[in-house]
Amino acid sequence: MSDRPSLRSSIPIAANGARGKIAGVNRFAQLARLAHALLFVLALEGASGTCASAAPAASAPPPSPSAAASGAAVGDDAAALARLDWLYQRRDDPATFAEAHRLALAAITKAPSSYEVLWRAARETFSETDQPNRSADERSRLGKAAYDLALRAIAANPNRVEGHYWATLGIGRHAETMGVMRALANRIEGKFTGPLERATALDVRYDHGNIPVVWAAYYLELPWPKRDRAKAAAKLRQALEINPASLRARLYQARLALSEDHPAEARALLDGIAAAPVGRYDPPEERAVKKEAAELAATVPRSP
């Protein structure tokens, strides 16, 4: 599976405006046979929105906050956790990679049972999978490591959303290089939907309203007859109610419009993404989506 195109191209639409369809065997690709049913877990690259790309250099570090401000528990290094949060907001800047990795490793060594440390370590490890020049095997290995760290976070505190959310993304990334039979044997579907359902119940607004976007991708690209564009559209509306600035939700709306042969609607959505300013909620995510939208827009003809 390592040679599958990314979610950016998982819904190619004919440039002549012919009725679009979800095609190819890739993340959340069209699956006509039962053996492909679990491949939906591979959509998480798109749903996570952490693909590394060129970004402004990191600015001066923030002041060290108090333990209360960072949410750190007794024994956690509050300054280190706050710094990890700050670096995460700059995760598409290569200058941050080494420091984030070092801080996460040091924090987990110092406090291996801390929920605050474990979920941040899972997030940082997952973010490493989007660094340039990572091989498919490295991405899969890091995805599994992120999943394992997230499971430890869940064990430390099952009633917080972060552990469940990063477990979902981690197992999806891990599954990218799996063959179908191996995915079946490892019960990947339940490892994906279980924590996602729990994250939804705990805090559907988490990560700037991205949880409904993950569900939308799931409903949109399940194999027939399970695919449900109506549910996907509803989840995207929910995401935009939570975060009206969500570019990821609008990108999926554009893909959905193309799949239903509405190129003018898709073009309007893509033009809106291109015109949107960066910095309204998550700059690395916004930059990544704008790049994906530009690539998709290049395949959509403008109306005469």
Backbone bond lengths (Angstrom), bond angles and torsions (degrees), N, CA, C in turn:
res aa  C-N    CA-C-N  psi(-1)  N-CA   C-N-CA  omega(-1)  CA-C   N-CA-C  phi
1 M - - - 1.440 - - 1.519 113.21 -
2 S 1.289 118.77 -8.09 1.450 120.47 -172.45 1.514 112.79 -66.43
3 D 1.373 118.09 -17.56 1.438 119.67 -178.40 1.517 112.96 -94.12
4 R 1.336 118.06 8.75 1.448 120.66 179.47 1.507 110.52 -71.71
5 P 1.347 117.52 142.05 1.457 118.81 175.55 1.508 111.02 -65.49
6 S 1.316 115.93 157.31 1.458 119.67 -178.18 1.510 110.46 -73.92
7 L 1.321 114.88 173.62 1.456 120.32 -179.49 1.514 111.59 -59.48
8 R 1.323 117.97 -23.20 1.462 120.36 178.87 1.517 111.59 -54.42
9 S 1.334 116.88 -34.99 1.456 120.15 -176.76 1.512 112.25 -114.47
10 S 1.322 117.43 20.13 1.455 119.36 -174.76 1.514 113.47 -78.23
11 I 1.344 117.97 -9.67 1.447 120.15 179.20 1.520 108.71 -129.52
12 P 1.331 117.87 67.72 1.457 119.70 -179.29 1.518 111.20 -68.01
13 I 1.330 116.02 140.77 1.446 121.33 -179.29 1.520 108.61 -123.51
14 A 1.322 117.03 136.44 1.452 120.83 -179.45 1.524 109.77 -60.83
15 A 1.331 116.25 134.80 1.456 120.67 -177.09 1.516 112.30 -68.05
16 N 1.318 118.63 -19.26 1.450 120.62 -178.12 1.518 113.04 -82.58
17 G 1.342 117.01 3.49 1.447 120.52 177.05 1.500 114.11 84.15
18 A 1.343 117.78 7.15 1.450 120.24 176.86 1.503 109.24 -61.74
19 R 1.311 116.70 157.78 1.459 120.39 -176.12 1.505 109.58 -53.62
20 G 1.354 115.76 123.29 1.448 120.64 -176.37 1.499 111.98 -75.91
21 K 1.311 115.89 159.86 1.451 120.81 173.64 1.504 108.77 -151.13
22 I 1.281 115.46 156.72 1.456 121.63 176.46 1.510 106.04 -80.37
23 A 1.333 116.63 123.17 1.457 118.54 -172.15 1.501 110.52 -134.30
24 G 1.344 116.22 161.63 1.445 121.96 177.02 1.503 111.92 91.12
25 V 1.311 116.80 162.59 1.457 121.41 176.11 1.511 106.30 -108.63
26 N 1.322 117.64 97.57 1.446 123.85 -177.10 1.510 107.30 -151.88
27 R 1.363 117.20 -162.02 1.451 118.11 -178.13 1.503 109.92 -60.45
28 F 1.303 116.22 123.22 1.460 123.51 -176.56 1.515 110.30 54.62
29 A 1.320 118.16 39.13 1.458 120.27 -178.27 1.507 110.93 -78.92
30 Q 1.352 117.01 168.77 1.456 120.88 177.64 1.517 108.72 -65.08
31 L 1.326 117.16 129.84 1.459 122.40 -176.13 1.513 108.06 -123.34
32 A 1.300 117.76 111.07 1.455 120.81 -176.50 1.512 112.34 -91.88
33 R 1.311 118.01 -16.24 1.456 120.66 -175.75 1.511 109.99 -121.49
34 L 1.322 115.49 155.17 1.457 120.92 -178.68 1.519 111.57 -57.57
35 A 1.326 117.71 -34.75 1.464 120.72 -177.74 1.511 112.49 -60.57
36 H 1.354 117.74 -20.56 1.453 120.57 -178.83 1.519 112.87 -94.38
37 A 1.324 117.77 1.24 1.461 119.94 -167.00 1.518 114.04 -60.60
38 L 1.316 118.07 -26.44 1.465 119.04 -175.87 1.515 113.93 -90.90
39 L 1.309 118.59 0.14 1.454 119.26 -174.78 1.518 113.19 -70.59
40 F 1.330 117.49 -8.13 1.463 119.25 179.92 1.514 112.16 -61.42
41 V 1.320 118.20 -22.52 1.464 119.18 -177.94 1.512 112.03 -65.22
42 L 1.320 116.55 -14.26 1.450 118.92 -175.97 1.528 112.73 -81.27
43 A 1.311 118.19 1.68 1.463 120.79 -179.85 1.513 112.98 -75.72
44 L 1.295 117.71 -5.06 1.459 118.82 -167.06 1.521 113.66 -70.23
45 E 1.335 117.54 -18.80 1.457 116.52 175.92 1.512 109.92 -60.38
46 G 1.320 114.72 -46.85 1.452 118.39 178.99 1.499 112.44 -68.49
47 A 1.322 116.51 -42.65 1.443 119.25 -176.36 1.498 112.84 -68.47
48 S 1.315 117.37 -27.90 1.454 119.53 -179.13 1.498 113.03 -77.53
49 G 1.348 116.11 -32.68 1.448 120.66 176.24 1.505 115.28 63.25
50 T 1.347 118.80 35.15 1.460 119.85 -177.74 1.509 111.65 -116.18
51 C 1.299 117.63 23.41 1.459 120.01 -178.27 1.519 109.93 -62.62
52 A 1.325 117.05 130.34 1.451 120.99 -176.90 1.511 110.60 -74.87
53 S 1.318 117.01 141.11 1.450 122.85 176.59 1.513 107.80 -155.42
54 A 1.312 115.64 177.55 1.449 119.15 -178.78 1.515 110.23 -60.76
55 A 1.324 116.73 137.24 1.453 120.83 -178.24 1.512 108.78 -148.25
56 P 1.318 116.92 161.16 1.459 119.49 176.59 1.513 110.73 -60.55
57 A 1.317 116.07 148.17 1.460 119.81 179.03 1.519 110.23 -63.31
58 A 1.334 115.40 150.95 1.465 120.42 -179.49 1.513 109.55 -62.87
59 S 1.319 116.09 139.71 1.455 121.24 178.43 1.518 109.51 -88.21
60 A 1.296 116.03 -172.29 1.457 120.10 -177.32 1.519 110.61 -60.35
61 P 1.343 117.42 146.38 1.462 119.90 -178.09 1.509 111.77 -65.67
62 P 1.337 116.09 151.66 1.464 119.61 -179.41 1.511 110.91 -76.04
63 P 1.301 117.69 164.94 1.469 119.60 175.51 1.512 110.66 -66.55
64 S 1.309 116.71 152.68 1.460 120.65 178.97 1.516 109.82 -72.86
65 P 1.358 117.66 118.95 1.455 119.92 -178.52 1.505 111.52 -81.61
66 S 1.306 115.45 173.79 1.454 120.20 176.07 1.505 110.16 -77.64
67 A 1.325 116.57 165.27 1.458 120.43 178.05 1.513 110.54 -61.85
68 A 1.320 118.17 -37.21 1.462 120.66 -179.93 1.509 110.86 -64.13
69 A 1.338 117.18 -39.58 1.460 120.36 -178.13 1.509 111.54 -66.28
70 S 1.314 118.70 -33.84 1.460 121.12 -177.75 1.513 112.71 -88.08
71 G 1.322 117.91 -9.30 1.453 120.84 -177.79 1.517 112.40 78.10
72 A 1.300 118.66 15.20 1.455 121.77 -176.13 1.516 111.22 -74.05
73 A 1.322 116.12 144.26 1.458 121.86 175.19 1.516 109.20 -87.55
74 V 1.315 114.86 168.72 1.457 119.92 177.57 1.529 108.82 -58.42
75 G 1.310 117.36 131.35 1.451 121.72 -179.60 1.514 112.95 97.37
76 D 1.342 118.14 -18.05 1.453 120.62 175.60 1.525 109.12 -77.51
77 D 1.316 115.83 153.22 1.450 121.19 173.78 1.521 106.98 -89.39
78 A 1.321 117.06 97.31 1.460 121.46 -173.71 1.521 111.59 -59.84
79 A 1.319 116.90 -40.37 1.462 119.62 -178.94 1.523 110.83 -64.64
80 A 1.334 116.93 -40.22 1.465 120.06 179.49 1.523 111.19 -65.85
81 L 1.348 116.83 -40.29 1.464 119.77 179.39 1.522 110.98 -66.48
82 A 1.330 116.52 -41.58 1.457 119.77 177.69 1.523 110.89 -63.86
83 R 1.323 116.23 -37.13 1.472 119.95 178.26 1.539 110.24 -66.45
84 L 1.332 117.22 -39.63 1.464 120.27 176.48 1.531 110.68 -60.70
85 D 1.321 116.05 -41.03 1.463 119.28 177.67 1.526 110.88 -62.74
86 W 1.314 116.00 -41.55 1.465 120.86 179.88 1.526 110.62 -65.15
87 L 1.316 117.17 -43.40 1.460 120.71 178.88 1.523 111.71 -65.33
88 Y 1.328 116.70 -34.68 1.460 119.86 179.27 1.523 111.15 -61.81
89 Q 1.313 116.62 -35.49 1.462 119.87 177.99 1.523 112.15 -70.61
90 R 1.309 117.47 -4.38 1.470 123.44 177.72 1.527 110.19 -126.56
91 R 1.323 116.74 28.81 1.462 121.85 -170.00 1.519 114.06 -68.50
92 D 1.335 118.93 -12.87 1.453 119.09 176.22 1.522 111.91 -93.92
93 D 1.309 117.04 9.86 1.462 122.51 174.50 1.524 108.45 -99.77
94 P 1.336 118.34 113.35 1.465 120.16 -177.92 1.524 114.13 -54.80
95 A 1.325 117.33 -24.07 1.462 120.19 -179.23 1.523 112.13 -65.62
96 T 1.329 117.80 -16.71 1.468 120.17 -176.99 1.527 112.75 -92.17
97 F 1.329 118.62 -14.55 1.462 121.12 -168.75 1.530 113.15 -58.83
98 A 1.326 116.21 -53.20 1.461 120.04 -173.67 1.526 111.33 -64.45
99 E 1.319 116.73 -41.86 1.465 119.01 -178.43 1.530 111.31 -66.43
100 A 1.323 116.91 -42.07 1.462 119.50 179.76 1.521 110.74 -62.25
101 H 1.316 117.13 -42.46 1.461 120.42 179.09 1.532 110.80 -63.18
102 R 1.324 116.00 -44.76 1.467 119.69 -178.49 1.522 111.26 -64.03
103 L 1.327 116.97 -43.74 1.457 120.07 -178.93 1.524 111.94 -65.58
104 A 1.329 116.73 -40.83 1.462 119.27 179.32 1.524 110.94 -64.26
105 L 1.318 116.48 -42.83 1.463 120.62 179.41 1.523 110.88 -63.29
106 A 1.326 116.84 -44.88 1.463 120.54 -179.88 1.527 110.93 -64.26
107 A 1.338 117.26 -40.77 1.462 120.60 -178.37 1.517 111.38 -65.83
108 I 1.324 116.97 -41.31 1.465 119.57 -177.92 1.528 111.00 -73.91
109 T 1.321 116.89 -27.73 1.461 120.12 175.12 1.529 110.13 -68.80
110 K 1.318 115.84 -38.64 1.460 121.19 -177.91 1.527 111.95 -76.25
111 A 1.325 117.01 -37.11 1.473 120.58 -175.65 1.530 109.45 -136.54
112 P 1.341 117.90 73.27 1.463 121.70 -172.00 1.519 114.97 -69.00
113 S 1.327 118.10 -11.40 1.467 120.46 -179.87 1.523 112.51 -113.32
114 S 1.305 117.22 7.78 1.462 121.26 -177.34 1.523 110.67 -78.67
115 Y 1.310 116.53 125.40 1.462 120.07 177.05 1.524 111.01 -59.67
116 E 1.345 116.74 -46.15 1.457 120.65 -177.37 1.520 111.82 -60.26
117 V 1.321 116.69 -36.11 1.457 120.98 177.72 1.527 110.82 -74.20
118 L 1.325 116.77 -44.91 1.460 120.11 -172.46 1.518 112.97 -65.10
119 W 1.336 117.87 -43.98 1.462 116.46 -178.13 1.523 111.22 -70.82
120 R 1.326 116.73 -32.85 1.462 118.44 176.68 1.529 111.15 -69.64
121 A 1.320 117.00 -35.56 1.465 120.21 175.97 1.530 110.11 -65.19
122 A 1.340 117.00 -38.80 1.469 120.44 176.28 1.522 110.20 -62.81
123 R 1.313 116.75 -45.00 1.463 120.85 178.98 1.525 111.27 -61.75
124 E 1.322 116.95 -45.43 1.454 120.00 -179.54 1.524 110.96 -64.07
125 T 1.334 116.61 -41.76 1.460 120.39 -179.67 1.515 110.68 -64.95
126 F 1.344 117.07 -41.61 1.456 119.18 176.08 1.526 111.00 -61.80
127 S 1.325 117.15 -40.48 1.462 120.68 -179.67 1.521 111.34 -61.95
128 E 1.325 117.33 -31.19 1.456 120.41 178.31 1.527 112.01 -63.06
129 T 1.331 117.48 -24.13 1.463 119.06 -179.10 1.519 111.83 -68.35
130 D 1.327 117.62 -18.35 1.458 120.96 -179.47 1.514 113.37 -96.59
131 Q 1.314 116.98 5.20 1.457 118.99 177.59 1.531 110.19 -68.89
132 P 1.320 117.16 143.49 1.464 120.38 -179.91 1.531 111.78 -57.94
133 N 1.302 113.97 147.80 1.472 122.99 174.49 1.524 113.87 71.89
134 R 1.319 118.54 11.07 1.463 119.62 172.61 1.526 108.73 -72.63
135 S 1.310 116.94 134.35 1.465 120.10 175.81 1.523 109.31 -75.99
136 A 1.317 115.83 164.19 1.467 120.21 178.42 1.525 110.53 -60.52
137 D 1.320 117.06 -39.68 1.460 119.68 179.57 1.519 111.62 -65.74
138 E 1.334 116.55 -39.66 1.463 119.48 177.71 1.530 110.81 -64.39
139 R 1.312 116.21 -41.94 1.456 120.12 179.22 1.526 110.61 -61.32
140 S 1.319 116.02 -43.05 1.455 119.93 179.00 1.519 111.36 -64.25
141 R 1.328 116.50 -43.92 1.466 120.41 -179.73 1.523 111.09 -62.92
142 L 1.313 116.56 -43.80 1.462 120.04 179.39 1.525 111.28 -67.95
143 G 1.329 116.73 -35.17 1.456 119.38 175.74 1.517 111.71 -61.12
144 K 1.327 116.09 -42.70 1.465 119.93 178.11 1.530 110.28 -65.88
145 A 1.327 117.04 -39.84 1.462 119.72 178.04 1.521 110.56 -62.88
146 A 1.335 117.31 -40.51 1.456 120.70 177.41 1.526 110.85 -63.59
147 Y 1.325 116.13 -42.22 1.464 120.86 178.08 1.530 110.85 -60.65
148 D 1.331 117.08 -45.33 1.463 120.51 -179.52 1.521 111.62 -63.36
149 L 1.325 117.05 -41.30 1.457 120.17 177.01 1.532 110.74 -64.15
150 A 1.326 116.07 -40.08 1.461 119.48 178.85 1.527 111.23 -64.84
151 L 1.326 117.44 -37.93 1.461 119.86 176.78 1.524 110.77 -62.60
152 R 1.325 116.99 -37.94 1.463 119.90 176.59 1.529 110.83 -65.65
153 A 1.339 115.63 -36.71 1.461 118.84 175.96 1.525 110.75 -64.54
154 I 1.323 116.48 -42.00 1.469 120.46 178.54 1.524 110.41 -61.49
155 A 1.337 116.65 -40.88 1.462 119.90 178.52 1.526 110.74 -63.08
156 A 1.338 116.29 -35.34 1.459 120.12 -179.92 1.523 111.75 -72.90
157 N 1.329 116.60 -34.19 1.466 120.63 179.16 1.530 108.64 -157.30
158 P 1.331 117.85 95.32 1.468 120.73 -177.61 1.521 113.83 -76.36
159 N 1.319 117.55 -4.21 1.453 120.74 -174.79 1.522 113.50 -105.10
160 R 1.322 116.24 18.79 1.456 121.88 174.40 1.519 108.41 -117.25
161 V 1.311 116.84 148.55 1.462 121.52 -172.19 1.522 113.65 -75.79
162 E 1.339 117.45 -31.75 1.465 119.61 -168.03 1.523 113.17 -59.15
163 G 1.336 116.97 -45.72 1.458 119.38 -178.29 1.516 112.18 -59.99
164 H 1.326 117.29 -43.94 1.460 121.28 -178.86 1.531 111.25 -65.65
165 Y 1.307 116.04 -40.39 1.466 120.21 -178.30 1.522 111.28 -64.71
166 W 1.329 116.81 -48.65 1.462 119.21 -177.22 1.525 111.77 -73.41
167 A 1.329 117.21 -24.17 1.467 119.22 171.39 1.526 110.22 -63.67
168 T 1.333 116.87 -42.57 1.457 121.64 178.71 1.523 110.93 -59.16
169 L 1.321 116.15 -50.30 1.455 119.04 -178.21 1.524 111.73 -66.69
170 G 1.320 116.61 -39.17 1.455 119.99 -178.57 1.512 112.83 -63.75
171 I 1.342 117.65 -45.21 1.458 119.03 -177.82 1.527 110.86 -68.78
172 G 1.322 116.64 -32.11 1.455 119.11 175.89 1.514 112.01 -64.19
173 R 1.322 116.07 -43.37 1.461 119.33 178.07 1.523 110.98 -65.10
174 H 1.313 117.23 -40.24 1.461 121.29 179.03 1.528 111.43 -60.10
175 A 1.332 116.60 -36.67 1.455 121.16 -173.74 1.522 113.59 -74.39
176 E 1.318 117.33 -8.85 1.457 119.51 -174.17 1.518 113.86 -58.90
177 T 1.298 118.27 -33.25 1.462 120.34 -177.60 1.520 113.08 -99.57
178 M 1.326 117.51 6.33 1.463 120.73 -178.47 1.522 111.19 -80.37
179 G 1.310 115.98 143.26 1.445 119.88 166.15 1.524 109.04 -75.67
180 V 1.326 115.63 164.22 1.459 119.74 -175.56 1.522 111.45 -61.15
181 M 1.315 117.65 -45.49 1.458 119.95 -177.30 1.527 111.31 -64.65
182 R 1.328 116.10 -37.39 1.462 118.96 177.87 1.529 110.43 -66.79
183 A 1.339 115.87 -40.16 1.461 119.41 177.46 1.519 110.97 -61.73
184 L 1.324 116.07 -42.13 1.456 119.79 177.36 1.519 111.01 -61.93
185 A 1.334 116.04 -45.81 1.460 120.64 -178.13 1.525 111.37 -62.28
186 N 1.326 116.13 -32.90 1.462 120.02 -178.29 1.523 112.91 -91.12
187 R 1.324 117.17 5.60 1.469 122.36 176.51 1.525 111.51 51.56
188 I 1.323 114.49 49.81 1.454 119.76 -175.58 1.527 111.99 -63.43
189 E 1.328 117.24 -37.75 1.467 119.16 -176.01 1.522 111.66 -56.31
190 G 1.326 116.85 -48.02 1.455 119.78 -179.63 1.515 112.71 -67.04
191 K 1.327 117.00 -33.15 1.458 120.59 178.52 1.525 110.96 -69.02
192 F 1.335 116.20 -22.51 1.455 121.19 177.21 1.532 111.70 -87.78
193 T 1.333 116.46 -54.07 1.465 119.41 -173.83 1.525 112.56 -73.45
194 G 1.338 117.62 -31.79 1.457 120.15 -179.12 1.517 112.78 -58.50
195 P 1.339 118.17 -58.58 1.464 118.08 179.38 1.527 113.33 -66.83
196 L 1.335 117.74 -29.16 1.453 119.32 178.26 1.529 110.67 -66.81
197 E 1.321 116.79 -40.77 1.463 120.02 176.32 1.534 110.76 -62.23
198 R 1.323 116.14 -42.18 1.462 119.43 -179.49 1.528 110.81 -67.71
199 A 1.327 117.55 -40.57 1.460 120.71 177.32 1.525 110.56 -61.32
200 T 1.328 116.15 -39.80 1.462 120.49 178.81 1.518 110.71 -61.71
201 A 1.320 116.57 -43.24 1.459 120.78 -178.50 1.527 111.63 -68.16
202 L 1.318 116.65 -34.64 1.460 120.50 -175.82 1.522 112.51 -77.70
203 D 1.326 117.32 -44.68 1.467 119.75 -177.99 1.522 109.18 -165.99
204 V 1.319 116.02 88.58 1.454 120.53 -176.97 1.525 111.83 -66.36
205 R 1.320 118.12 -15.02 1.466 122.05 -179.47 1.521 113.01 -84.44
206 Y 1.315 117.60 -5.90 1.472 121.17 -173.83 1.533 111.24 -59.95
207 D 1.312 115.42 151.09 1.464 124.29 179.59 1.530 110.76 55.08
208 H 1.317 115.15 48.90 1.458 122.24 175.05 1.525 112.57 59.23
209 G 1.332 115.87 36.42 1.460 119.93 177.95 1.504 114.48 76.19
210 N 1.324 117.99 24.51 1.465 120.32 -176.47 1.526 113.21 -79.99
211 I 1.334 118.49 -18.89 1.464 119.65 -178.21 1.528 111.64 -59.59
212 P 1.334 120.36 -46.60 1.461 118.41 176.35 1.526 113.30 -62.64
213 V 1.333 117.46 -28.26 1.464 119.68 177.61 1.531 110.23 -66.21
214 V 1.339 116.23 -39.71 1.465 119.54 176.62 1.524 109.94 -61.32
215 W 1.325 116.24 -44.03 1.470 119.53 177.61 1.527 111.31 -62.93
216 A 1.327 116.93 -39.22 1.464 119.95 179.34 1.523 110.76 -60.73
217 A 1.328 116.00 -43.76 1.464 119.28 177.83 1.518 110.80 -61.25
218 Y 1.314 115.67 -39.65 1.461 121.34 178.68 1.531 111.19 -60.68
219 Y 1.319 116.49 -50.74 1.464 120.01 -178.47 1.529 111.70 -68.07
220 L 1.315 116.31 -35.19 1.452 120.00 -175.72 1.515 112.81 -67.96
221 E 1.325 116.68 -33.77 1.444 117.92 -170.04 1.520 114.81 -121.44
222 L 1.297 116.48 17.85 1.455 119.04 168.20 1.527 109.16 -64.55
223 P 1.328 117.64 156.09 1.462 119.28 177.40 1.519 111.50 -69.14
224 W 1.317 115.74 149.85 1.460 119.78 172.83 1.525 107.74 -62.26
225 P 1.336 120.20 139.38 1.465 127.67 7.98 1.520 114.15 -94.48
226 K 1.331 118.00 10.79 1.465 119.63 -177.10 1.520 112.72 -80.13
227 R 1.343 117.56 -20.49 1.451 119.25 -179.60 1.519 109.38 -58.16
228 D 1.337 116.76 138.43 1.458 120.31 -175.85 1.526 108.71 -141.56
229 R 1.322 115.88 93.12 1.457 119.96 -178.33 1.525 111.59 -66.57
230 A 1.323 117.05 -30.92 1.466 119.57 179.14 1.524 110.66 -64.87
231 K 1.326 117.02 -43.99 1.463 120.03 177.49 1.524 110.97 -65.88
232 A 1.331 116.36 -38.36 1.459 119.58 177.55 1.521 110.31 -60.99
233 A 1.320 116.73 -45.90 1.463 120.58 179.45 1.526 111.30 -61.83
234 A 1.322 116.68 -39.57 1.463 120.50 179.05 1.526 111.04 -64.45
235 K 1.325 116.85 -41.04 1.463 120.20 179.12 1.526 110.98 -66.05
236 L 1.316 117.15 -36.66 1.461 119.69 178.18 1.525 111.03 -67.84
237 R 1.320 116.96 -37.83 1.469 119.11 174.74 1.527 110.57 -63.05
238 Q 1.333 115.67 -40.16 1.466 119.29 177.95 1.525 110.72 -62.24
239 A 1.327 116.65 -43.30 1.462 120.08 178.91 1.519 111.20 -59.52
240 L 1.328 116.95 -40.21 1.455 120.35 -178.69 1.524 112.19 -75.76
241 E 1.315 117.88 -25.14 1.461 119.92 171.71 1.526 110.38 -66.57
242 I 1.337 115.53 -38.43 1.460 120.42 178.21 1.525 110.80 -71.55
243 N 1.318 115.83 -45.80 1.463 121.74 -176.50 1.528 108.97 -136.86
244 P 1.333 117.49 89.60 1.466 120.15 -178.32 1.523 113.95 -58.09
245 A 1.328 117.17 -19.76 1.465 120.48 -179.37 1.520 112.88 -87.64
246 S 1.333 119.33 -0.70 1.467 121.90 -173.75 1.520 112.21 -60.42
247 L 1.310 116.07 109.01 1.461 120.64 177.39 1.524 111.27 -74.42
248 R 1.315 117.51 -31.81 1.463 120.70 178.83 1.528 110.39 -62.55
249 A 1.328 117.01 -42.58 1.466 119.99 178.83 1.522 110.46 -63.42
250 R 1.329 117.21 -40.96 1.466 119.81 -179.81 1.531 111.32 -69.55
251 L 1.314 116.66 -33.10 1.463 118.66 175.92 1.524 110.55 -64.26
252 Y 1.326 116.91 -42.03 1.465 119.12 176.92 1.527 111.19 -66.56
253 Q 1.322 117.63 -34.57 1.464 119.15 175.06 1.523 110.32 -61.98
254 A 1.326 116.67 -39.37 1.464 120.03 177.65 1.523 110.80 -63.95
255 R 1.312 116.79 -42.99 1.461 119.88 178.70 1.526 111.20 -64.30
256 L 1.322 115.19 -39.38 1.454 119.17 178.03 1.532 110.18 -64.63
257 A 1.326 117.17 -42.26 1.463 120.38 178.07 1.524 111.14 -61.08
258 L 1.310 117.51 -41.22 1.462 120.84 178.20 1.525 111.13 -65.12
259 S 1.315 116.69 -39.66 1.460 119.99 -179.87 1.517 111.94 -65.74
260 E 1.341 116.46 -20.92 1.457 121.16 179.21 1.530 111.65 -105.74
261 D 1.336 116.03 15.75 1.461 122.68 175.03 1.529 112.71 63.43
262 H 1.347 114.67 48.26 1.464 121.24 175.36 1.533 108.35 -124.45
263 P 1.337 116.99 68.07 1.478 119.35 -174.52 1.528 113.66 -63.49
264 A 1.328 118.12 -33.00 1.466 119.17 -179.99 1.531 110.77 -65.31
265 E 1.322 116.12 -41.97 1.465 120.20 177.07 1.524 110.46 -63.23
266 A 1.334 116.07 -42.86 1.463 119.92 179.17 1.519 110.98 -62.97
267 R 1.346 116.26 -42.43 1.456 119.59 -179.63 1.524 111.15 -62.64
268 A 1.321 117.47 -39.95 1.462 120.30 178.38 1.527 110.95 -62.52
269 L 1.318 116.39 -41.74 1.461 120.28 178.80 1.528 110.83 -65.50
270 L 1.315 117.06 -42.31 1.462 120.94 -179.41 1.521 111.04 -67.82
271 D 1.326 116.81 -38.29 1.465 119.47 176.01 1.534 110.59 -63.89
272 G 1.334 116.31 -36.68 1.458 119.80 177.61 1.519 111.93 -64.44
273 I 1.319 116.46 -39.29 1.464 120.10 176.91 1.515 110.49 -64.13
274 A 1.327 116.48 -43.43 1.468 120.07 -179.92 1.526 111.55 -61.22
275 A 1.336 116.61 -36.30 1.458 120.49 -176.91 1.531 113.40 -83.53
276 A 1.315 117.18 -13.76 1.467 120.15 -175.04 1.529 111.10 -67.21
277 P 1.318 117.60 138.13 1.463 119.72 175.84 1.522 110.52 -72.35
278 V 1.311 115.96 154.66 1.463 121.83 176.80 1.517 108.63 -95.16
279 G 1.324 116.32 139.19 1.452 120.55 175.49 1.509 114.52 115.97
280 R 1.343 117.50 11.23 1.452 119.34 -178.31 1.521 112.86 -83.62
281 Y 1.355 117.64 -24.74 1.466 117.97 178.52 1.520 113.54 -151.43
282 D 1.325 120.44 -38.58 1.470 122.64 -176.92 1.520 108.10 -156.98
283 P 1.335 118.16 87.40 1.460 120.89 -172.88 1.533 115.80 -52.02
284 P 1.348 120.55 -44.74 1.470 117.68 178.73 1.528 112.63 -60.86
285 E 1.324 116.77 -41.79 1.461 121.07 177.29 1.521 111.02 -63.51
286 E 1.328 116.42 -44.61 1.462 120.10 -179.17 1.523 110.96 -61.57
287 R 1.331 117.54 -42.80 1.463 120.18 179.05 1.528 111.04 -64.84
288 A 1.334 116.91 -39.93 1.459 120.04 179.65 1.521 111.18 -63.87
289 V 1.332 117.10 -43.62 1.465 120.12 -179.06 1.522 110.86 -66.99
290 K 1.315 117.53 -39.90 1.460 119.91 179.25 1.531 110.59 -61.03
291 K 1.318 116.95 -36.75 1.460 120.29 177.45 1.531 110.29 -66.64
292 E 1.331 117.08 -45.61 1.458 120.91 178.73 1.527 111.13 -62.03
293 A 1.330 115.87 -41.63 1.456 120.06 -179.08 1.523 111.08 -64.59
294 A 1.316 117.00 -38.63 1.463 120.19 178.26 1.522 110.90 -63.45
295 E 1.341 116.03 -39.68 1.463 119.98 178.84 1.529 110.73 -65.18
296 L 1.339 116.52 -40.84 1.460 119.82 178.67 1.524 110.82 -69.77
297 A 1.324 116.96 -39.97 1.462 120.73 -178.94 1.519 112.02 -60.75
298 A 1.318 115.90 -31.79 1.467 119.77 179.69 1.533 112.47 -63.89
299 T 1.319 116.94 -17.71 1.482 121.29 -179.89 1.519 112.36 -97.31
300 V 1.328 117.26 -4.34 1.467 121.10 -175.04 1.524 109.39 -108.39
301 P 1.322 118.23 115.51 1.473 119.29 -178.19 1.526 110.72 -70.17
302 R 1.316 115.37 147.96 1.458 120.75 174.92 1.521 109.36 -80.73
303 S 1.319 115.22 148.48 1.462 119.38 177.50 1.518 109.34 -66.05
304 P 1.343 117.32 143.26 1.460 119.76 179.62 1.519 111.86 -63.40
